[in-house]
Amino acid sequence: MTSRIRVLVVDDSALVRRLVTTALAPVTDLDVVGVAKDGLEAVEQVAALDPDVVTMDIEMPRLDGLGALSRIRETHPRLPVIMFSTLTERGAAATLEALSRGASDYVTKPSNTGRIADGIAAIRDQLVPRIRALVGMRKLAPAGGRAAVRRAPVAAAPAATSAGRPEVLLVGCSTGGPDALARLLPRLPAALPVPVLVVQHMPALFTTMLAERLDRDAGLAVREAADGDLVRPGEALVAPGDYHLRLRSSAGQVRVALDQGPQENFCRPAVDVLFRSATEVYGGRVLAVVLTGMGQDGLEGARALTGAGGAVLAQDEATSVVWGMPGAVSMAGLAREVLPLEQLPAAILSRLDA
């Protein structure tokens, strides 16, 4: 029998604690084993209860969520911690800081103006898949043992075609992506000979602040994409939250086209949309990188891209927070290489001849 996933809920609001515990109560493979009303209690409860995952509020008395996260990481470096964020500039900034300090993922708090039942459903819809993905196969292990994960062999992608040197670099990511981007983009030179387009699953405002943080640390110029932007070498454009990013070619120039078309893979922006549109513009002269992320967004786009002669690199399982997106591409045999995060910059530059 599989053991249930043990959840610790941390929030200074009694209402939010009740909403979260109520949302998770019907989920048969989850148990809320404790609650804490501030960061100090959270640190104590982690030590006492040994939970499998923690949901963490950011703004709390005595010790806030960022401080609690830092303390928990000292003793539990791999314990999944999911931050509760607000859809505000302050909330976005704090969430990105938490992700940089080792938070595993985040969810957004429901609006205070909605019905309580809707808030409970929204929390459940956001939290449950993240908890399951982050805890993963570890709960299938016998007592004192380790889960034996069986995977189909990763097939090698087709050999390179004569499409020529890539003319664009695409990056797709989700859970764990902000930290992966912060470790990848600064290792690419400012004089990169191709433009970079990034899709990170995040809401509006969060992507704006993510681009600003990346721009401060990277040699490349990084900013959030705007409709009609010219795509230029040495510049990285991040898809804005709630907008698909497509590429369009006209009069010898490639520009960004943003739209709010239907979600794909429950996402907008979607990696598949970017990958397909780049293939339509550049044909096989595309290099794509699929980083850590939940789900399989990017799989069908990678299939179209490699079918046209482009190449895909995927982050390996060991360095991914969740090996959903890169795993789907790898298991389908579409990845030319599956590499640890720290080896991806060199692999990218080798293929670009930079």
N, C-alpha and C positions, 0 to 999 in steps of 0.2 A: 504494500500500500504506500502511496505517496503521502508525505507529511504536508501539513498545511503551512502556508507562508505566514510568518509572524510579523505583524505590522505595529510600529510605534507611531502614534499621531501626536505631533507637537504644534500647538497654537495657543496664543494667549487669549483667544476668543472662545468662550464656552460654546457659543453658537456654532462656530466653525468646527470645533472638536466634535460636537454632536452631529453636524452634517456629514462629516467624513466617516465617523463610526457607523452612522445610519446607512450611508451609501455603500459601505463595504460589508455590512452585516449579512446580506443575502448571498454573497459570493462564496461558494462552497469551499474553495481552496484557500481562502484568506481568513486569518484571525487577527482582530485588533487586540493585542496582548497588553497594551498600556497606553496612557496618554500623559502628556506633560504640558504645562502652561507657560514655560519659558525655557531658555537655553540651558540654564544650570540643571533644571530637572531633566531635560533631554539627555544631557551627558550622563547623569546619574542613572537614568532608566536604561540607556544603552548598555551600561556596565552590568546592571542588575538583571535585565530581561533577555539580553542577547537576541535582539530582533533580527529578522532577515532583511527588513527595509524600514526606512524612516521617512515620514512625510514631515517637512519642516517649514514652519512659517518664517518669514524674514524679520519683520518688525515685532520685537517682544521686549518686555522689561528685563532688568537684571543682566541678561546675556542674550543678544539678538541671534538670529539664525545664522548669520555669517560667523560670529564668534563660536557658536555651538558647533557648526560644521568644522571649523578649524580644529577644535579640541577633539571631536570625534575622529577626525582623520588621523590624529596622532596615534590612536590606539586601534582604530578599525579602518585601515586605508582602503579596503575594498567593499565596505558596507554600502549598499545602495542608499542614497539620500536624495529624495525628490523634494524640491523647493516649491512652496506655494507662493505664487507671485500675483501682483496686481497689474492690470493693463494700464499702467501709467509710466511716465518717463522715469520717475524715481524707482518704481517697481522693476522696470526693464534694466536700469543700471545696476540695481542690487542683484537681480537674477544673473546677469552676465558676470558680475563679480563672484557670485557663488559658484557658477560653472567653472570659472578660472581657478577657484580654490578647491575644486574636486567634487562639487555636486554632480550627481549622475544625470539628472534631468529636472524638469520643472513642469508644473501645471499652473493654469491661471484660475484665480478665484472667481466664482460666479458673481454676477452683478447683484447688488443688494436690492435692486428694483424688481427682480423676477420672483416667481412663486417658489416656495421652499422645495416643492416636489421637483421643479425644474432644476434648481440648484443641486439637489441630491443626484439627479440623473446626470447632470453635467460633470460633477465630480467623479461619479462612477465611470462614466465613459472615458474620461481622461486618465484616471488613476489605474484602473484595473489592467489594461494592456501594458502600461509602463511597468507596473510592479511585476507582472509575469515575465516580461521581456528581460528586465534587469536582474531578477532573481534567477530566472532561467532553470537550467537543468540541475543546479546544485541541490534543489529540494528532492530530487529523485535518488540521491545517493543514500546508501544504507548508513546506519549510525556509525560515525567514526570513519566513514569511507568517502569516496569521491565518485560522483556520477560517471558512469561509463557512457560517453556520448558517441553514438554511432552516426557517421556521416558518409554519404556517398562520395566516392573519389571526385576530386576536382579535376575536371577535364581541361586539357590545355587549349587555349584559344587558337584559332587558325594562324598560320604563319603570316607575317606582314606581307601586304600586297605592294604594288607599285604606285600607291596613291601619292607618295611623296611625303616630304616633311610636314608635320602638323602645322596648321596655320591658326589654331585656336586651342586653348586649354579650358576644359569644362570640369567643374568640381561639384559633386552632389553629396549631401550629408543630412543627417537628422540628429537623433539622440547621440550626444557626445561630440557633435560636430563643431560647436564653437571652440572648444579646447583643441580639437584636431586642426582646425583652420589656423588657430593661433600658433600652432607648432609647425604647420606646413608653409603658409604664405611667407613668413619672415625669412625662410631659407631659400626663397626664389629671388633672383637678382632684380634690381630696379630696371635694368635694361633687358628684361625678358623679351624675346623677339616676337611673342604672340600675345594677344589679349587673353584675359582670364574672365570667365563667367562662373558665378557661384550661385547655387541654389541650396539654401539651408532652411529647413522647415522651421519657421518662426512667424509669429504674428507681426503685423505692422507695428512700427515704433521700435520693436526689439531688433529688427533687421537694420534699421537706421543706426542704432547705437552699436550694434555688432560691427558694422562697416567702419564706424568711427574708431572703435577700439582697435580693429585690425590695421587701420591706416596709421595709427600711432606707432605700431610695432613693426610693420612690414616695410621693406624697401620699395615694393610696388606701391603705386597710388591705389588706394582702396576706397570705394564709395558705393553708396546705394544707387542702383540703376534708376534712371528716369526714362520715360517714354521718348524715343527719338535719339537717345544718346548714340554717338558714334563709337564704335568698338575699335579700340586702339591698342597696339602693343605696349606692354609695360604698365597696363592699367587693369585692375580687377574690379568688376562690377557685381554687386550682390543683389540678387532678386529681392524686391521689397515684399514684405508680408502681405498676403492676400492677393497677390498679382502673379500670374504666370509670366515668365520671361521668355520671349521668342526672339529669334534673329531674323532680320529681313535684309536682302541685298537689293540695292538700287543704284544705278549709275556708278557701279564699281565700288560702292561703299556699303559696309555692313553696319546696320543700326539696330538698336534695341526696340522691340515692340512689346509693350505691356498690355495685358488684358485680364479681365476677371471672368474668363470662361469657366466651364464646369470644372470642379475639382477632379483630379486624377489620383488614384490611390488614396482618396480622402484628403488630398493635399492641394493647396494653392499658396505658394508656387509649388510646382511639381518638377522633379528632376527629369522625368520622361519627356515632358514638354520641351524643355531646353535641349535635351539630347537629340530629339527628333528634328527640331527646327535647325539646329546647328548642322546636322547631316544634310538637310535640304540645301543649305547655303554653301557648305564647304565640301560636301561629298565625303570622301574618305580621309580628307586632310584634317582629321579631328583626333585629339588626344583627350580622353576623359578619365577622371579619377573618381571612384566611388568610395567614400569614407564611411565611418561608423554611422549606424542609423537603424531604427526600427522599421519593419515592413520590407517591401520590395520595390519601392519607387526607384526608378532607374533601370530596372530589368528590361522592360520592353524597349526603352530608348537605347540601351546598350546593344540590344539585339539588332535594331535598325542601324546603329552606328557601325558595328562590326561587320554587318552585312554589306555596307558600302565601302569597307576597307579601312575604317578607323580602328583605333586601339583603345582598350580600356585597362586601367590599372585598378586594383582593389586593395583596400586595407585588410590585413590579416585578422583572424579571429582573436589572437592573443592580445593585440593592442586596441581592439575595438571595444567600446562600452557595450554596444549591442551589435552582433554580427548578422543583422537582418539584411540590410541593403547590400553591403559588399558580399555577404554570404550568398544571396540569391544570384548575383552576377557570377560569382565564382563557381557555384554549383551547376550553373547552366553552361559552364565551359566558355564563357564570354570574356573572361579576364586574361589578358596577355601575361600579366604577372600578379601574384598575390603577395603583398609585402608588408612588413611592419611599418608603422607610420614613419619612423625615423629614416627609413630607406626610400620612401617615396620621393622626396625632393631630388635626390640624385638620379632616380629612375626617370623622373620627368625631364630633367635637364639633359640626360643622355638621349632621350627620344627627340628633344627639340634641338639638339646639337648646339646648346647654348654654352 
